[in-house]
Amino acid sequence: GNIYERIDAKAGTPNAPSWHIYKGGATALVEQVGGVKKRPDRIHKFSEMKGLLAGYGDSPTYNFIEPKYDVLGNYKHGTSQHPYGDIRAGEAFMKEVFETIQGSAVWKDSLLIITYDEHGGFYDHVAPPKAVPPGDAAAPGIKSKNHFQFDNYGVRVPALFISPYIEAGTVVKAKEGSHFDHTSIIKTLCELWGLDPLTNRDRNARSILPELHDTPRTQPITLLSEVNLPPDLLAALDQPETSAEESAKAYAGEDTQADLDGMIYTHLQLTMMDKLQGLSDDEVAAKTQELGNSITTKAQALDYMNGVGNTSLNSEENMA
């Protein structure tokens, strides 16, 4: 299962939690999670977040926010801080996310977590420690294919906890045998709302809850009034993602015959999933696998997304 299914299982109980996804671009990688795309009522454009937060009331809600990637434009008009995009665009997006939450009624009871999926290629001087293997049903099949035991952490990634229940300037220290990892978010939600863990990994993860105070702080929080961005980049933040016609120019000079990188492959899968809506989960999995086996280079993936699947990446209807 996944955390969204765990939350949905609480429907009908007193003060039942809910979840929403906000995407800064046409696609969100979290849409790959099983069952998510079947709930279009829970998937929104980020520009809608301010208005929707106003209707939350006191309902506990898990919100997952993703930036704009602009895969067809080689990430140049994206806000994900992925090369070749300007990292300041990502800083501006994070500022907008924070100010949207702080300016809403939910701020007084909120925790904003900003983190990354990778370390960005920076050297980490701390050797990754051992981890609790997930022990889930899928592990044997994965393990036999790639020989991973999933019993070791990887390099560290940045993470910020932002809340009126955390003192300014707090640095959370490491604890022997207890580490934050990405499943700490799941662990925290499970503790908050009485959800069953997904695997042994999140069952044993370090929760964020002990870092929160019982009463909120009173001092105001202010950010820089503006992020120092050049006019052309500021304009790019409001531009739609690169069109199919422009994508060849965006990748000019690159070896598009190279093997697919992870981000291109993931967006390729999302495009395929969009084109296969209406089929059963097993049929979608089989056809996606079949298509994926025939697309092995960046050029082939771009051709597919530009042609058959381009509407799913660039149409406003798919962002609603």
C-alpha positions as CSV (number, residue, x, y, z in Angstrom):
1,G,0.0,0.0,0.0
2,N,0.9,3.7,0.2
3,I,0.4,6.6,2.6
4,Y,-2.6,7.9,0.6
5,E,-4.4,4.6,0.9
6,R,-3.7,4.6,4.7
7,I,-5.2,8.1,5.0
8,D,-8.2,7.2,2.9
9,A,-8.8,4.2,5.2
10,K,-9.6,6.6,8.0
11,A,-12.5,8.1,6.1
12,G,-15.7,8.2,8.1
13,T,-13.9,8.2,11.5
14,P,-14.0,11.3,13.8
15,N,-11.8,14.1,12.5
16,A,-10.7,11.9,9.6
17,P,-7.5,13.2,7.8
18,S,-7.4,13.9,4.1
19,W,-4.7,14.5,1.4
20,H,-4.1,16.8,-1.5
21,I,-1.4,17.1,-4.2
22,Y,-0.3,20.5,-5.6
23,K,1.8,20.6,-8.8
24,G,3.7,23.5,-10.0
25,G,3.8,22.2,-13.6
26,A,1.8,19.9,-15.8
27,T,3.0,16.7,-14.1
28,A,3.8,15.6,-10.6
29,L,6.0,12.5,-10.0
30,V,3.8,11.5,-7.1
31,E,1.1,10.7,-9.7
32,Q,2.9,7.5,-10.3
33,V,1.9,6.2,-6.8
34,G,-0.8,3.6,-7.1
35,G,-4.3,5.0,-7.1
36,V,-3.3,8.7,-7.0
37,K,-4.3,9.4,-10.6
38,K,-7.7,7.9,-9.9
39,R,-8.5,10.7,-7.5
40,P,-8.4,13.8,-9.8
41,D,-10.4,15.6,-7.1
42,R,-7.3,15.5,-4.9
43,I,-4.8,16.8,-7.6
44,H,-4.6,20.6,-8.1
45,K,-2.5,23.2,-9.7
46,F,-0.3,25.0,-7.2
47,S,-1.9,28.3,-8.2
48,E,-5.1,26.9,-6.6
49,M,-3.5,26.2,-3.2
50,K,-4.2,29.6,-1.6
51,G,-7.9,29.3,-2.3
52,L,-8.2,25.7,-1.3
53,L,-6.3,26.2,2.0
54,A,-9.1,28.6,3.1
55,G,-11.6,25.7,3.0
56,Y,-9.6,23.3,5.1
57,G,-11.0,24.5,8.4
58,D,-9.6,22.4,11.3
59,S,-9.5,19.2,9.2
60,P,-6.1,17.4,9.4
61,T,-4.6,17.3,5.9
62,Y,-1.4,16.0,4.3
63,N,-0.4,18.2,1.3
64,F,2.3,17.1,-1.1
65,I,3.7,20.0,-3.2
66,E,5.9,19.5,-6.3
67,P,7.7,22.2,-8.4
68,K,7.6,22.7,-12.2
69,Y,10.1,20.4,-14.0
70,D,10.0,21.5,-17.7
71,V,11.4,18.2,-18.9
72,L,10.9,19.0,-22.5
73,G,12.8,22.2,-22.0
74,N,15.8,20.4,-20.4
75,Y,14.5,21.9,-17.0
76,K,15.5,25.4,-18.0
77,H,12.1,26.9,-17.2
78,G,11.6,24.7,-14.2
79,T,11.6,25.4,-10.5
80,S,12.9,22.1,-9.3
81,Q,16.6,23.2,-9.0
82,H,17.4,20.3,-11.4
83,P,20.2,21.1,-13.9
84,Y,20.0,23.0,-16.3
85,G,17.5,25.1,-14.4
86,D,18.5,28.2,-12.4
87,I,18.5,27.3,-8.7
88,R,17.2,30.7,-7.9
89,A,13.9,29.8,-9.6
90,G,13.6,27.0,-7.0
91,E,14.3,29.4,-4.2
92,A,11.6,31.7,-5.5
93,F,9.1,28.8,-5.6
94,M,9.9,27.8,-2.0
95,K,9.4,31.4,-0.9
96,E,6.0,31.4,-2.6
97,V,5.0,28.1,-1.0
98,F,6.0,29.3,2.5
99,E,4.2,32.6,2.1
100,T,1.1,30.9,0.8
101,I,0.9,28.8,3.9
102,Q,1.9,31.5,6.4
103,G,-0.7,33.8,4.9
104,S,-3.5,31.2,5.5
105,A,-5.5,30.1,8.5
106,V,-3.7,26.8,8.6
107,W,-0.3,28.3,9.4
108,K,-1.0,28.3,13.2
109,D,-1.2,24.4,13.1
110,S,1.1,23.6,10.3
111,L,4.4,21.9,9.6
112,L,6.1,22.6,6.3
113,I,8.9,20.1,5.3
114,I,11.2,21.1,2.4
115,T,13.4,18.3,1.2
116,Y,15.0,16.7,-1.8
117,D,15.1,13.4,-3.6
118,E,18.8,13.5,-4.2
119,H,22.0,15.0,-2.8
120,G,22.8,17.1,-5.9
121,G,26.2,15.5,-6.4
122,F,27.7,17.1,-3.4
123,Y,30.3,15.1,-1.4
124,D,29.2,13.8,1.9
125,H,32.0,13.3,4.5
126,V,29.8,11.1,6.7
127,A,29.7,7.4,5.8
128,P,26.1,6.3,5.4
129,P,25.0,4.1,8.3
130,K,23.1,0.8,8.3
131,A,19.3,1.0,7.8
132,V,16.4,-1.3,8.7
133,P,15.4,-3.2,5.5
134,P,11.7,-2.5,4.4
135,G,10.9,-6.2,4.5
136,D,7.9,-5.6,2.2
137,A,6.5,-8.2,-0.2
138,A,8.2,-6.6,-3.2
139,A,11.7,-6.8,-1.8
140,P,12.6,-10.4,-2.8
141,G,11.8,-9.7,-6.4
142,I,13.7,-6.4,-6.5
143,K,16.6,-7.9,-4.5
144,S,17.1,-10.8,-6.8
145,K,17.1,-8.5,-9.9
146,N,19.5,-5.8,-8.6
147,H,21.1,-7.5,-5.6
148,F,20.2,-4.7,-3.3
149,Q,19.5,-5.5,0.4
150,F,18.1,-2.1,1.2
151,D,19.9,-2.3,4.5
152,N,22.1,0.8,4.1
153,Y,21.2,4.5,3.9
154,G,22.6,6.6,1.0
155,V,24.2,10.1,1.1
156,R,22.4,12.7,3.0
157,V,19.9,15.3,1.6
158,P,18.9,18.7,3.0
159,A,15.7,19.0,5.0
160,L,14.0,22.0,6.6
161,F,11.3,21.8,9.2
162,I,9.3,25.0,9.2
163,S,6.6,25.6,11.8
164,P,5.4,28.0,14.5
165,Y,6.1,25.1,16.9
166,I,9.8,25.1,16.1
167,E,12.2,27.7,17.6
168,A,14.0,29.9,15.0
169,G,17.5,28.6,14.2
170,T,17.0,25.1,15.6
171,V,19.5,22.5,14.3
172,V,18.3,19.0,15.0
173,K,21.2,16.8,16.1
174,A,21.8,13.3,15.0
175,K,21.2,10.5,17.4
176,E,23.0,7.3,17.6
177,G,21.0,4.6,15.8
178,S,18.2,7.0,15.0
179,H,18.2,8.9,11.7
180,F,15.8,10.9,9.7
181,D,15.1,9.6,6.3
182,H,12.4,10.1,3.7
183,T,10.1,7.7,5.5
184,S,10.3,9.9,8.6
185,I,7.5,11.8,6.9
186,I,5.4,8.7,6.8
187,K,6.3,7.8,10.4
188,T,5.2,11.2,11.5
189,L,1.8,11.0,9.8
190,C,1.3,7.5,11.2
191,E,2.0,8.8,14.7
192,L,-0.2,11.8,14.3
193,W,-3.3,10.0,12.9
194,G,-3.0,6.4,14.1
195,L,-2.1,4.9,10.8
196,D,-0.5,1.5,10.3
197,P,3.1,1.6,9.0
198,L,3.8,0.6,5.4
199,T,7.1,-1.3,6.0
200,N,9.6,-2.0,8.7
201,R,11.6,1.0,7.3
202,D,9.1,3.6,8.2
203,R,8.0,1.7,11.3
204,N,11.6,2.2,12.7
205,A,12.2,5.7,11.2
206,R,12.8,8.7,13.4
207,S,9.6,10.8,13.9
208,I,9.6,14.6,13.5
209,L,7.0,15.1,16.3
210,P,9.5,15.2,19.2
211,E,11.1,18.3,17.6
212,L,7.8,20.3,17.9
213,H,7.0,22.4,21.0
214,D,3.7,22.2,22.8
215,T,3.0,25.9,22.2
216,P,3.6,28.1,19.2
217,R,6.2,30.8,19.1
218,T,4.9,34.4,18.9
219,Q,7.7,36.2,17.1
220,P,6.8,37.0,13.5
221,I,8.6,35.3,10.6
222,T,9.8,37.5,7.7
223,L,11.6,36.7,4.5
224,L,13.4,38.9,2.1
225,S,10.9,41.1,0.4
226,E,12.1,39.8,-3.0
227,V,14.4,37.3,-4.4
228,N,17.1,38.9,-6.6
229,L,16.2,37.4,-9.9
230,P,17.1,38.8,-13.4
231,P,14.0,39.9,-15.4
232,D,14.3,37.1,-17.9
233,L,14.2,34.5,-15.2
234,L,11.3,36.1,-13.4
235,A,9.4,36.0,-16.7
236,A,10.3,32.3,-17.1
237,L,8.8,31.5,-13.8
238,D,5.4,32.4,-15.2
239,Q,5.9,30.7,-18.5
240,P,4.3,27.3,-19.4
241,E,6.6,24.4,-19.8
242,T,8.5,24.1,-23.1
243,S,6.3,23.0,-26.0
244,A,7.0,20.1,-28.3
245,E,8.1,22.4,-31.1
246,E,10.7,24.1,-28.8
247,S,12.1,21.0,-27.1
248,A,14.7,20.1,-29.8
249,K,16.2,23.5,-29.4
250,A,16.4,23.0,-25.6
251,Y,18.4,19.8,-26.0
252,A,20.6,21.1,-28.8
253,G,24.2,20.0,-28.5
254,E,23.4,17.2,-26.1
255,D,23.9,13.5,-26.7
256,T,20.2,12.5,-27.0
257,Q,21.2,9.0,-28.0
258,A,22.5,8.5,-24.5
259,D,20.6,6.2,-22.1
260,L,17.6,7.6,-20.3
261,D,18.2,9.4,-17.0
262,G,15.9,8.8,-14.1
263,M,13.8,12.0,-14.5
264,I,13.2,11.6,-18.2
265,Y,12.2,7.9,-17.7
266,T,9.8,8.8,-14.9
267,H,8.1,11.5,-16.9
268,L,8.0,9.1,-19.9
269,Q,6.1,6.7,-17.6
270,L,3.7,9.4,-16.5
271,T,3.0,10.3,-20.2
272,M,2.3,6.6,-21.0
273,M,0.0,6.3,-18.0
274,D,-2.0,9.3,-19.1
275,K,-2.5,7.8,-22.6
276,L,-3.7,4.5,-21.0
277,Q,-6.3,5.8,-18.7
278,G,-9.4,3.6,-18.6
279,L,-7.5,0.3,-18.6
280,S,-7.1,-1.8,-15.5
281,D,-4.0,-1.5,-13.3
282,D,-2.6,-4.7,-14.7
283,E,-3.2,-3.7,-18.3
284,V,-1.5,-0.3,-17.7
285,A,1.5,-2.0,-16.1
286,A,1.8,-4.4,-19.0
287,K,1.5,-1.8,-21.7
288,T,3.8,0.7,-19.9
289,Q,6.4,-2.1,-19.6
290,E,6.0,-2.9,-23.3
291,L,6.4,0.7,-24.4
292,G,9.3,1.2,-22.0
293,N,11.2,-1.7,-23.3
294,S,11.1,-0.1,-26.8
295,I,12.3,3.3,-25.7
296,T,15.9,3.3,-24.5
297,T,17.4,6.6,-25.4
298,K,16.7,10.2,-24.5
299,A,15.9,11.0,-28.1
300,Q,13.3,8.2,-28.3
301,A,11.7,9.4,-25.1
302,L,11.5,13.0,-26.2
303,D,10.0,11.9,-29.6
304,Y,7.3,9.9,-27.7
305,M,6.5,12.7,-25.3
306,N,6.5,15.3,-28.1
307,G,4.3,13.2,-30.3
308,V,1.8,10.7,-28.9
309,G,2.0,11.9,-25.3
310,N,2.7,15.6,-25.7
311,T,-0.9,16.7,-24.8
312,S,-0.6,15.2,-21.3
313,L,2.5,17.4,-20.6
314,N,1.3,20.7,-22.0
315,S,-2.5,20.9,-21.9
316,E,-4.1,23.0,-19.3
317,E,-7.0,20.5,-18.9
318,N,-4.5,17.9,-17.5
319,M,-3.4,20.4,-14.9
320,A,-6.9,21.0,-13.5
